[in-house]
């Protein structure tokens, strides 16, 4: 960042004659006397803007340098954090007239502020950025003091910003990232200086920094102090001796032997007048012990102990020096180790069960149904009502013309009773799927003494193939939702039964002929349903119509102990006529059911790779296969496969498409993955990413735009490009399809070269010869659902992962470009790490629950303060609502795609100290409520920290499970897996909600296949991991899975080294574990981890009937022999047998 050297270092001026009488809302602190105000000019960058420059402006080192340019009519300041501006001053070279003052105007950058008031349970907390928005002319009052013009803001009104009334009271400040003064060009040489004052007064603070040193050796400590949003008044020694000295105004050089020395600093610090303000003083300590920063506001809570830098910080007048008693108990990660392993039983008791009917928005849960990869998608709503929705099914192009009904959603509701009841309740109804995984939906309920059993599935008409890969399948051929409704009378007396089939306003004028129900649209009759029944001549039927509903009523007497059955067949295509009746009359419910069930059962059997002693996990691993395939759309015009982020509602979010294909790679379904990925190759560059990129983006993997009317592209997630590149490389490494790779290589290289070229934009210095903080990163762009553009580390992490994976795939295939891309990936990683280190040093440390402080790892280079934290919660106190919703976008920025992402993509070593800081902050602060008064994903009370903590609101999409497995913190990984699963799981129908932002009620569409795929992949991670040049087996298996009578099985999972299968079980001989392992056809080094429940050390290992010595009891790890493909192994825990330790020369590749 370029700071303004022309401004005097005295940054705080007395506002002459100004009395703080703001008239703001009651959340503003008021001052009763003249006070110094925080001048934030030097904490930003001096710029001017013209019609050809970029949004960041043209940086200048001093104002007088502008005088050599013609046509400049403005000068101002930009900041990376939003600032609350109190006033703007212009200092001129001579006396100022009223005409000159009136000719100038203050402008500020605006996009979303003030945004919508917060609401429960979740709130989209938007942020502005430097690139998107427009300049707004502020309404100001002007005061002239000699050669100084002071602009103060009038109360904000809707004619200045339409959303002005979102904030209560009179708002006489402006919140912005950029502010400037515009003036007639003839006054350019008149302007000498500008100053921007924020909504903060100044206070003097005296702070003591103690340097801690347990060892008694002599140590030199030298360094200097920097102050952001404040100024250093003075620095002096604390307990200094001869030879210790001050260096300049802000530095020191001392020698210590043990504790007892430090520095005292006196500083002017910010006292924010608004809640949640970024007007907060940060002091950076640079020394030969390392660099860190702290916020003076944090000292109001308690003194700060930062053990990683061996310092203790307290108010200078605090008489208590450092004492280890400042540490209060253990952090969450240490407490996890003291708890029993998490289980589904405990998680289910402590995490509130999902409401099986209603989601967060008060809408009913529904289960999509479709043929494999068909665009014709139906859904069964909880309670048995039916949904046919062309918009929620993402119908596009010519297919949309076939949906001949009014509006988007065509509903069919089943009512029962003489006075029809169309809605079932949790008390009288249950919903399930066949065998807990097959897409045949059952809904059973009772009403007025009768029992109703509804079953539904989808088939293709004309007995056409169910497989989308069969060339004979016509995508425009109708698919049919087949529904069987069985009504039973369990009583001893006959009863009158009523069935009401009610359609919504999508219908206009219905009629019934020979079991067919028609609807009339624009004078044409279209077939909507075909009905059969077993009632016969006793059945009475009548049509009904009332306002926006139309339907048919079936009335018949049902004898005691008798059952009758109705069959309803509904097409998705809406232009069928009486000429198409044979499509329905030739369908046989039982035969079609058997055909559909066999198809899905066979697919699931081919793609199920594990069987574990946690039945709900097995059910999800089976269910995810039909869920993914029913969600996919084979575009009927192009034949391309579209992989959306959910079965309903969501189009293609490319990164979440890859989360699904990566799972299928591991399951060995290479043919399916190849078809799915072909879409990204063919449509490369079809849509642009939003951001400050250059060029036409023809190389970008993001868009799924088949034509102008066939565009499945969702929001512009900038991480899409790198994630798709990773997914394409992952396909090769797991399929070994070299012919495919050689054919795709030009497009893959084009995508990789785009990353390399775009990085060159940011490989610049800051004007002082030093790299900018975002050096080598991609240009600013959008992160996930957060629309503001930033240099997001998560975006860069996935781009690095894509580049690195491409290089590895090329290397494995022997392609000559491998070395080039490997070097580029290494350079990219190095730039990300350097930027991250610099940004971390400038961000204030954060306090953990045990009262120690650790460095905070930010989410982009210029982030000083948390998004998801107490500051942001306090900011929304300005709205005076008294509520604390989940701040979903801030949680997305900082938790969902925060620094944990850098662990998962390899930017940060999961075993590093920085990883410790990230994981401790995740567990202690970001995922618990009381630490920062946060509604994290529903309020998490401390008593439920174990089962309700450690999660983000979209728990299965992103989490630290892989990092915990890398660190061998298996208990933490198991807890995370069970908590994530249980918080999102609907056990009756074996499905996940996408998110939850309040307990009991999920949110988002069904089926949320990327999240389900990620979960199943994470279960596989517990069983097998690929680590550098090794395979780890069983590293995450819970001990309870190896109890007597239980068995863990992994069947033909695909790795980059080949197929792997194994089983682990409790031996018939007590205190032993048996394993059968089938290794790949190579000499890959394989480690088996056996976490047995015996709480005893390994005593001996037998491999293929021979004593085996390459094992380590402490690490519960066995190195498998490399020369044998099939291995039978026994791990014995019987006490009394000799323990043979692992030789040190075999323990390579896993050392920490």
N, C-alpha and C positions, 0 to 999 in steps of 0.2 A: 504494500500500500504506500502511495506517495503522500507524505504529510507536508503541510505548507510551511516552508521555511521562512516566509516573509512575515509571518505573524510573530509577535513577541511571545516569549515563553510564558509571560504572565497571562494566563488564559482566562482569568476571571476578573471582570471589570465591574466596578460599582455602577449599577444602572441609575444614572443621575436622576434624582427626584422620583424614582419609581417605587411605588408601594404596591406590594402584592395583594391586590384585591380582585381576585380573578373572576368571581362569580361562577365558578365551575360547579359541576355536580358535587354532591356531598362526599364523594370518594376522594376529593382532592384535599391535600393538606394545605392549610393556609398559614401565611406568615404575617405576623403583626408588625413587623418593622422592616426597614430597608435591609436587604441581605444581598450578598454576592450571588450571582447566578452562573451556572455552568456554561461556559463558552465551549461548544463542541466543534468549532470550526477545524481545529488542528487534528481532531480525531477522525476526520474524513479526508476527502481528496478534493482539492481545488480544481475546477473544471469549467470549460465553456462548451456550449452545444451549438451546432449548426445543422443545416439541412442534410449534410452528407456524412455526418459522423455517426459513430455507433452510439448505442444507448448509454454507454458508460461515460460519454463525453470525452473531450480532449483535455488531458491532464496538463496543468501548468504548475511550475514551481513557485511562481510569484506573480502578482497581479500586473506588475509593470511590464512583464513580458508580453501581455496581450496587446500592448500599444503598437507593436510592430506589425500586427495583422489588421487587414481591412475587413469590414463587414461583420465584426463581432459585436453583438448587441446584448450579451448576457454574460454573467459569471455566477458561479454558485459552488455548492459542495454536495458530494454524495457520500453516503455511509452504507455499510453493509448490513447494519441492523436498523430497524425502524426507529426513528427518533421522534420524541414528543417535543415540538418546537414552540417556544414561548415568544420569541421575537427575532427579527432580522434587522441588522444594522448595516448601513453603508457609510463608510468614512470617505470624505471627498478631500481634494487637495486645497479647496478654498471654501469660503462661505457659501452656504446653500440657500437658494431662493425657494419659495413655495412652488414656483412653476417647475423648477428642476425636480423637486421632490414628487410633484404630481405626475411628472412624465414617466416616472419609474414605477414598476409594478413587481410585486413578489409573486413568484410561481412555485408550485410544489408538485411533485410527482404523485399521481394517484391511480389506483386501480380498484381496490376492494374496501379500503377503510372509509367510514366505519362499517364493518360487515354486519350481518344479521345478528340479532341478539341470541345468546346461547339458549339451548333447549335440551331437555332430558329425553332419552338417556344418553344421546350421542350428538355431537356437534361437529360440523365441518369448519374447522378454524383455519381460514385461508390466510395467506401471507402475500404481500406485494413483493415485486422484484424490480430490478433495474431496467428490464427490457420491455415488459408488458404494462401498458398504462398510457396515461397522457398527462400533459401539463395543465394544471388548474391555476387560474389567477385567483389569488387569495384576496378576500375583502379585508382591508386593513385600515387602521387609524394611523396617521402619520404625525410624528413629532420631530421638529427640527431643533437641534442643539448646536448652533454654530456650523461647523462643517460636517456634522453628523446627522444622518437621517435614521430615525428609529421607527420601524414598522411593527405594529402590534396588531394581533388578529381580532377582527370583530367576531361575534358569536356565529358559529357555523350554521348556515341555513340551506334549505333544499335547493335554492337556485344556484348555489355554489357546488354542492354535492347532493344528488337526489336522495342519498341514504342518510342525510344529516340527522334525521329524527330517530335513527336507531340508538343513538346515545342519549340518555336523559340529561336534562339541565342545559345550561348554556356552555357551549364548548368553545373556549377562546384560545385553544392551541390547535396545531395541526400535526398530524402524525404522518411521517413520510420518510423516504429513503434519499430523496434529492430535493434540494431547494435552491432557487436562483433568483437574481434580480435581473429584470429585463429593462433596457434603457434605450433611448434614441442613440444612434451611433455617434452623433456629434458630442455626446457626453462621455465617450469611452475613456478619453485621457483624463477626465475629471475624477474618475473613481480611483481612490488610493487603496482602499481595503474594504473587506466585508467581515462581518462577525455574525454567527448564528448562536443563539442562546436557547438552552433547553429548559424543560420543566423540572429543574432541580436547583436547589440552593446549595451552598457550600458549607462545609463544617471542617474544622481542624481535628485531625486524629493523630494520636501518637501510638505507634505500633512497635512491639518488640518481636524480633525474629531470633530465636535461639538455635544455634547449630549444635546438633547432638552427635556425640561420638563415644561409643561404648569402649572401643579399644583405646589403649593408653599411648599409642604411637603418635609421634608428631605429625600433624597434618596441616597443610596450608589451604585456606579457604579464601578465595577472592571472587569478586563479582560486582554486579551493578544492579541498580533498581530502575525499572521503567514504570510509568503510571499512565493508565488509559482512563479517560473520563475523570481526570483529576490532575493534580500537580504535586511534585515533590517540593516541600519547603526546606527540609534539611535531613541530614543523615549523621548519626553519631554512634560511637561505640558503646557496647554493653559488656562490662567486665573485661575491657581491653587491657593489655599489658604493653610493656615496652616492645617496640617493633611492629605493633599493630597500627595500621594507619588507614586514613580515608583517602580515596583516590577520586579527585575531582569532586563534583557536586553529588554524584549519585553512586560512587563506587567504594570498595573497601579491599583490604588485603590484610588478613590476620593469620595467626598460627595458633592451633589448639592442641591440647593434649587432654582428651576426654571432653566431657560436657563443661559448659560454664561460660561460653563466649557467644556473642551475637552482635546484632546491630539494632539501634532504635531509629525509626524513621518517622518524620513528621510530614504529613501530607494534607492537602486540601482535598476532601472527598465529597462525592455527590450525595445529596439528600433528596431523593426523588419525591416529587409532589403528587405523583399519580401512582396508583397501584399497578404493579406489573410492568413498570417502566424499564427500558434499557439504559436509563440514566443511572448507571451503577459503576462504581470505581473498581477497576481491576489493577492489581499491582503484580508486575512480572519480576521475578527474581532470577537473574542469570548468574550462574556461578560455575566453578569447576566441578561442583557436585551435580550439575544438571540444571535445567531450566524448567520452571513451573510458574503458574500464576495463581493468585487467590483474590477473591472478592472481599472488599472491606465489609460489605453487608453481612457476609457469613460470620464475621467475628461477633456480630450482635447475638448470635445463637450461643456460641461457646468458643473458647480457644481452639486452635486447629493444630492437630498433630498429623504430619505427613511423613510416615516412616520411610517411604521410598526415596525421600530426599533428606532424611534425617534432620528435619526442622520442626520446631514448635513455634506457633505464632499466637500472640496474645496482645491485648491492650497493654501499652507500656506501664500503666498504673496498676495492672493486675499483680498483686504481690506473690502469687503462686507461680513458681517456675515449673518446668516440665516434670511430670511424674507419670510413671507407667499406668497408674490408676485411671488415667484419662480414658483408657480403652475399656469400654463397657461391654463385657461379654463377648460372644462370638458372632461373626457375620452369618448370613443365611447359609452360605455354602458349607461352612463348618457344621452348622446345625443339621444340615441334610445328612451328613455322615453319621450323626448320632441317632438318627431315626431308623426304624426298620425300613426295608425297601418298600417303595410305594406299590400298591396293588390296585386292581380294578375294584375290589370290594371296598377298600378304604376310600378311594377317590369317589366312588359312587355315593358313599354315605356323606362325604364332606362337601362335595360340589353339588349345588342344587340341580335336581333333575330337570331336563328340558320339558317344557310344556309341549305335549305331542300334537297340539292343535294349532296354537296361535304363535306367530312370530312377533318380533319386536314392534312391528308396525300395525299389529292387529289383524294381519291377514292369515288365512289358513295355510297350513303346511300342505304341500302337494308333492306327488311323485310322478315325474315324467315317464312316459312310455313311448317307444318308437322301435322301428326295425333298425338293424345295424346300419349306422351312417345315413339314415334317411332324413330328409329335410321335413318330413311330415311328422311332427312331434305332438303328441297328446299329453295330458296329465290327468291324474286322479287326485282330486283334492281330498284332504282328510275328511272322512265321513262318506266318501263314495261319489261325490259329484264330479262331473267331467269338464275338462277344459280343452278347447281347441282354439288356439290363439296364434294368428299368423304373425303378429308382431313379436310376442315373447318367444316364438319359435324361430325368429330371425329369418323369416321367409323373404327372399330377394328375387329380383328380375322377373322372368317369365312365370316362375312358379307363383308369384304373388297374384298374377292375373287369374289364376285358377281358383283363388279363394273367394268365391262369390257369396259373400254375406256382408251384412252391414257392420261397419266398424272393424275392430281388431279381434275381439274375443267373442267366440261362440261358446256358450256354456250350456250344458245339459245337467239339470239337477233332478235327483230322485226324491220324491216326496212320498210319505206313507201316512196312513190314517185318513179318516173321513174328512177331517179338516187338515189339509196336508202340512206336514212338518218336513222341511227340507234340510234341516241342520241337526246333526248328531252331536252328542256331548261325550265327554270323557267317561261319564258314568255308564253310558249305555252302548258304547261303541269301541271297537278295537280295529286297528289297521295293521297289516303285516304283508310280507312278501314271501313267495313260495320258497321253502327250505332256507329262508333267511339270506338268499342271495339272487334268486332268479327273478326276472322282471315280469312276474305275474302277481298282481296286487289284489289282496283280499281285504274287504271291509265287512265286518260283521256287527250287526246292531239288533236291538230289540225295541219294539214299539207297540204299545197297546196289546201286549200279550202275544205278539207274533215275533218270529225270528227271521232276520233278513241276512242272507249271505251273498255278498257281491264279489265277483271275481272279474278281473280285466287284464287283457294283454293286447299286443298289437301284432298283426300279421300282414303279409303281402297278399294282394288279391291275385286271382288267376293262378294260384299255386306257384307263383314265380319264386325264384331263388331268394333266400334271405341274406345271402352274402353279397356285400357290395363289390367284392373283387371278382365276382362272376360276371363276365361280359354280357351275359344274357339278361341281366337285370335292367329294367327300364325305370329310371328315377322318376318319370312322370306317371308311372302306373300307380293307381291309388293304393295306399295302405289303409288298413281297417282296424279300428279299436273294437275288439270283441268283448262284450260284457255279458256275463251270466248272472242273473239275479234269482236266487232261490228263496221262496217264502215258505216258512214252516209254521204249523200250528201245534205246539206241544201240549195244548190243553185237552180236556176231556169233552169240550163242546166246540161245535163249529163256530167260526167267526167270519165276519165280512172283512175282506181284505181290499185295500185300495193302494194302487201304485199310480203315482203322478210323475210323468216325464215332462219336465218344464224347461223350455228353452228361453234364452234371454232376448234382449232387444236386437241382437244380431239377426233374428228372424223377423219376417214381415207378415206373411200370411200363410199359415200352414194348412196342409190337408193330409188325409190318410186314405191310402188305397192298397188293399191286399197286403197289409203288413208294412208298407213303405210310407214314410213320412216325407212330405215334400214341403218346400218353402218357395214362395214366389218373390223374385227379385227382378225389377224392371220388366215385368210381364212374363218372365220365363220361370218355369217350374224346375227347381233343383232338388235332387234327392239328398235328404239329410240323415235318414236312418232306415234300417230294416229291422223288423221285429218278428220273432217267433215265440210261441209259448206252448205249454202243455195243458193249459186250462180247457181249451176247446170251446164248445158252444156256450158254456156257462159264462163266458167273459163278456162283459159289457164295456164298450169303449165310447168315449165322447171327447171332442176337442174343446179346449178352453182358451180364452184370450183375455188378458186384463192388463191394460196399460202397455208396459214394455215386456210382458212375458206372454209366451204362447206355448201350448203343450197339449198332451193327450192324457186322459184319465182312464185307468183300467180298474174295473170293479168286479169282484167275484166272491163267491162264498167258498171258504176253505174249511174242509171238514176236520174233525178232531184227529190229531196225529197224522195229518196229511201234509205233503209238500207239493208245491207247484213251481215251475221254473220258467222264467222269461229270458230270452236272448235278444240283445240289442247290438246291432252292428253299425258303427258310425264311421263314415269316411272322413279323411282330412280334406281331400280335394273337394272344392265346393261348386264345381260346374257339372257334376254328374246329373244325368237326366234319366227318364224312364228307359231309354235305350241301354242303360248300363245296369239294369236290374240283375242280370245274370252274374255280375261280379259278386253279388251278395247271396243269391239263392243257391249258388254252387258251394258256398262255404259251409263246412261242418265244424261246429265248435270243438268237439272232442279231438278230431283229427288235427285241426289247426293248433290246438293247445299242445298236443303231443309233438307236433313238428317244431313249434317255437321253443318248447322246453328243451327238446333234444339239441337244438341248435345252440342255445345259450349254455346248456350244461357242458357240451363238448368244448366250446370255446373257453369256458372257465377252467375245465380240467387241463387244457393245454397250457394255461397261463397262470397256474397256481404253483408257487415255488416253496411255500413253507406251510408247515403244520406245527403249531405251538400250543402249549397247555394254557392258552388264553383264548377261549372259544370266540369271544367278540372280535378279536384280532383276525382270526381265521375267516370269520364272516365278512369282515370288511375287505380282506384280501381277495375274496371271491366276488363280492359285490362290485368292486371298483371296475372290473372288466366290462360287464354290461353297462355300467354307468358311463364309462368313457365312450364306448362304442355307440350307445344311444345318443350321446351328446354330439358326436361328430356329425358333420353334414357333408355328404357327397353332393357337391353342387350339381344340380341337374343339367345345367347348360355346358359347363366346362369339364365336368368329371373330376375336378380337383377336390381334395378332402380338406375340409375346414374344421379345425380343432378349437372349439370355443372354450371359454373359461367356466362355463356351466351349461347344463342342458337347456335351460330356459334363460331368457333375458340377455345374457351376456354374449356379445360377438367375440372376436378373436383378440385376446390379449396375448401377444406372441410369447412372452416369457412364461406364461402359465400353460401355453400349449406344450412348451418344451418340458415343463415339469412332468407332464403326462407321458411324453415320448421317452424320457429318460427312464421312467419306471418300466415301460414296455421293452426297452432295450435290455434291462436286467432280467425281464421275464423270458427273453429270447424270442419275442414276437417281431422279428426283423422285417418281415414282409409288410406288416401293418405300419410300422414306423417309417419304412421307406416311402410308402404311399403318402403318409401324413406330411413328411418333410418335403416331398416334391412340390407341394404348394408354395412353400417359402422360396424354393429355388426358382420356380417359374414366375413368381410375383415379386421377386427381388426389385426394390426400388419403386414399387407401385404406389407407395404413400410416403410422405416425408415425416420425419420426426420434428416435433416443435422444439426449437432451440436456436442458439446463435451459430448454427453450422453454416458452412459455405458450400457452394456447388449445388448440383441437382439431386443429390442423394440417390442416384441410380444404383449405388452399391448397397443400400441399406436394407437389412432384413427387419421389416416392421409391418408393412402394409399387406393386406389380403384383399386387394382391390382387383377383382376379376374384370369388371367393366364399370361404367358410370352408374349403372343400376344394380350392380352386384358387388357391393363393397362391404366386406365383413370386418373391416378394420375398426378396432376400438380406440381408446384413448392413446395418446402418444407417449407411452412409457419408454423413456430413453434407454432403459436397460434391455429392451427387446432385442436390439441389434446384437449385442454381445451374447445374450442368452441363447438366441437362435444359432449363432456361430458355434457356441459351446455344444448345443444339442446336435448339430450336424456332425461335429467332430466326434461326439460321444457315440453316435450311431456307428461310425466306422470302427472305433476301437472295440465295440462290443459285438459287431456283426462280422468284421474282417472282410467286408465287401469291397475289395480293392478296385474292381471295375467301376463300381459306383463312385468311389472317391476320385479316381482319375477323371471321370466324366465331370464331376462336380467341382473339381479343383479350381478351374478358372473363376468360378463364381465365389468360391470360398476365399481365394486370394484377393479378389476384388473387394470383398467385405473387409478382409483384414487390412488391406491397403487404405481403405477409407478411414479406419481407426487411426492408422499411422499418420495419414495426411491431416486429419482434423486435429490431432494433438499438436501439430506444428503451430497452430494458431496461438497456442498458449505458452509456447516455449520462448518467453520474452522476459526482460528484466523490468524492475520497477522504477527505472530512471536513475537509481543510485548504484547501479551495477550489480544488484542482487536479484535473484529470481523472484517473480511474483509468487504469492502463496499458492496459486493454482497452476503453477508451472507444469507443463506436460500432461495436464488433465484434458479431457474432452471439453469443448465449449459448453457453456451453461445450457441447461435444458430442463425438462420436466422429470420429476420423480413420481412414478406410480400415479396415484390419484391427486397428488399435490401439483397444482397447475403452475406454481411459481418456478422460474428458471434459476437454477443454482449449479455450481460445480459439484454435484453430488458424488460422494465417494462410492456409494452403492452402484451407481451407473457405471463408474469407472472400474469397479471391482468386477462386474460381470463382463465388461468389454475386455478387461485383462484376461479373465478366465476363458473367454472365447478365443482370444489370440493365442494364449498358451496352449489350449486344447488343440487348436488347429496345428500348431507347430509339432505337438506330440503325435498327432495322427499322421502328419506328413512324415515324421521321422520313422514311425513304426512301419509305414508303407514304403519307405525308401525313396520318397520324393525329394528332389534336389533342393527345393526351396525351404526345407525344414529348418536349417541352421539360421537362415535369415530371419524367419519369423520367431524363432526361439530367442534370438538376440533382441529383437524388437519387444517381445513380451517381457524379457528381463529388464530392459530399459524402462518400459512402462511401469512395471511393478516398483522399480526403484523410485521413479518420480512420484507415484502415489504415496509410497512410504515416507518420502521426504516431506511432501506436502502435509501429510497426516501428522508427522512429528512436529512441524512448525505450528500447525493449527492447535495441536494439543497443548503445546507450551504456552500459547496465548489465551487458552480457555481456563477459567477458574477451576481449581480442584473441587471435587464434590465430597460430601460427607456420607459415610456409610452408617449403617445402623449401630455398629459398635463404637461409633464416634471417631474413628480415624478417617482421614481424608486421602483420596487417591486422585490421580489425574483423570480428567474427563476427556474422552475421545469423541470429538465432534463429528458431525455428519457431512459437513462441507468446509472448505478452507477458512471461511470468514465468519464462522459461527462462534461467537463469544459465549453466548448463554444458551441454556437448554431451551428447546421448544416444549418438550413434554416435561413440565415440572411446575414447581410452586409459582414461579414468576408468571407463566402463562395463565395459570388458574387465577392468580390475582388480577391479571389484566382484565379478565372478564367480570371482575367485580365492578368495573366501571359501568356495567349495564344494570347494576343494582337488582339482579334477579335472585340472588341468594341460592343459586343452584350450581352444581359441579358435575357436568356431564363428562363422558369420555371425549377427550379432544382427539377425534379420530385421525385428522390429518397430521397433527403433531406426533401422535403415536406412530403413524405411518413413517414419518420422517426419522424418528429417533429410536423406535423399538422394532417395528416390522422390518424396515430397511435401514436400521441404524448400524452401529459398528459390529454387531454380531455377524452381519453379512460379510464383513471383512475377514472374519475367522473362517467362515464357510467357503470362501473363495480363495483362500490362501494368501491374501495380502498380509495378514497378521498371523504369525505362527501361533497355533492354538495352545502351545505349551509355553508361550512367552510371558513375561511380566505384564506386558500391555494387555494380553488376553485375560490375565487375572483381574486387572482393573475393569475391563469391559464386563466380565461375568459377574463380578461383585456388584457393580452398578446395576446390572440387569436384575439380579436377585434381590438386592437390598432396597433399591429405589424405584426402578422403572416399572416393576411388576407388583408392587405392594402399594397400598393406599396411604398408610399413616406416615410414611417417611416424608412425603412431599404433599400431603393432602390431595391426592390424585384419585379420581375415579379411573382406575387403570383399564378395566374391562368388566365393570361391575365393581362395587366397593369390596375391597379385600380386608377384612378384619384380621388383626394380628393373630387371633386364636386359630384362624384357618390358613396361616401362612403356608403350610406344607402342601396342601391340596389345591388351594386357590391361587397361590402365587406362582411366579416363574413363567408366566404366559403373557403373550400379546393377544389382542382381541381376535386376530386371525391366526389362531394358535398353531395349526398344523402346516401353514404355509411357510412360516419362518420361526425358527427356534434354535437354541444352542446345543441340540442333542449331539450333532457330529463333533462339536468342539469338546464336549464332555467325554465322548468316547475317545477322542484323540488323547485326552489328558488322563485316561483311565479313571475318570470320576464317574464310575458306572452307576452308582446310586443316584447321582444327579441326572444322568441321562434317562434312567428308568422313571424317575419321578416326572421329568418333563414329558416323556412319552405318554404316560398314563394320564397326567393332568390335561394335556392337550386333547387327547382322545376323548376323555370323559366330558370335558366342557363343551364339546361340539356334537356329541353323539346322540342320535335318536335310535335307541335300541330296538324299538318295535319294527322299524322299517329299514334298519341298517344303513343309515345315511348320516352325513355331516351337515350341519349348517356352515355357511361360509365364515361367519363371524358371530361374536356375541359381545354386546356392550352393556348388557345388564344380565343378571343371573336369571335363569329359567327360560328366557326367550332368545332364540337365535335371530340372525338377520342374514339377508342375502338369498339368492335364488338356489334352486335345486336342479340337478345334482351338482354339488361343487366339486367337480372331478379333479382339478389340480390339487386341491387340499387333501382329498382322499388319496390321490396318487402319492403325494409327498409323505403322507402318513405310512402307507404301505412300504414305501422306500425306506423310511426310517426304521420300521420293524426289521426289514432286511439288513439295515446297517447294524442292528444289534447282533445279527447272526453272522454277517460277513462284511468286511471292509477291504477296500483296495488302498493300500498305503505305500506310496512311492513304488518300490520294487518288491513289495511283500503283500501277502494276503493274510488278514487277521480273521480267525474264526472264533465266534462265541464271545467276543470281547464285551458285549452288552447283555448277555443272557441273564435274566433275574435268577437268583438262587432258587426261588420257589418253583421255577420251571424244571428243576432237576431233582425235585423231591420224589420219593418212592412212587412208582406207578405212572410217572409222567415221562414224556418223550418230546424232544425237540428235533424237527426234521427240516432240512433244507434240500430242495430237489431241483437240480439242474439250473441253478441260477447262473446267469451269464456275467462274466467279468471280462476285463480286457485281456486276461491271461487264459481264458477258456471257461468251460463249464465246471462248476463245483457242486458236489452234493455231500451231505453228511447227516448223521444222526447222533444225538447225545441222549443218554438215558441213565437212570439209576440202575446199577447192576443188580443182578440176582444175589450176588454176594454183597452183604451190607458194607457200607462205607467205601464203595467203589463207584466209579462212573465209567460207562462203556461208550465208545465212539466207533462209528463206521464212517470212513471218509473216502470219497472218490475225488482224486485231484485232477487238475488239467494235465494235458499232454506236454508238459514242459517242466523245467526245473525251478519254477518260481518258488521262492522261499515262503513257507506257510507256517504261521504261528497259531496254535490252538490255545485259547484261554478257557479254563474250566473253573467256573465260579460255583463250586459245589456248596450245598447247604450244611456241610458237616461242621463248619467252624474249626477245622483242623488243617494242618499243613499236608501237602502231598508227601507221601512216603516212598512211592515207587511208581514207575510207569512201564507198561508192557506194550510193545508194538509188534504186531504180527508174531506173537508168541516168543518174542525176544525181549530181554531187559533193555530198556532205553534210558540213556543218561542225560540227554540234552533237554533239561527242563529246569525251571526255577520256581521253587515253592513260594517265595515271597510275592512274585508277580503272577502266580497261578497260571503259568505259561509253559507250553511245550513246543519245541521246535520239531516239526515233522520231518521225517527223512525225505530227501529230495529224489531219490532214485526209484521210489515205488509209487505206482498210481493208486492202488487200492490199499487202504490201511485199516486194520482193526486194532483198537487201542483200549487199554484199561488203565485208569488212573486210580491208584489205591491210596486210601487215607487211613488204613489200619495202623494204629500206634504200635511201635515195637519193631517195625521193619526199618532197615537203614535208609536214610535220606541221602540221595546222591545229588549234589548241587550241579547246576549248569556250568559248563566250562565258559570262561569269559570270552573266548574267541568265537563263541556262537551267538553272543548277545549283541550283534551289530544290527543296525537298522531300526532299533526301537529304543535306543538310549535317549534319555531325556536331557 
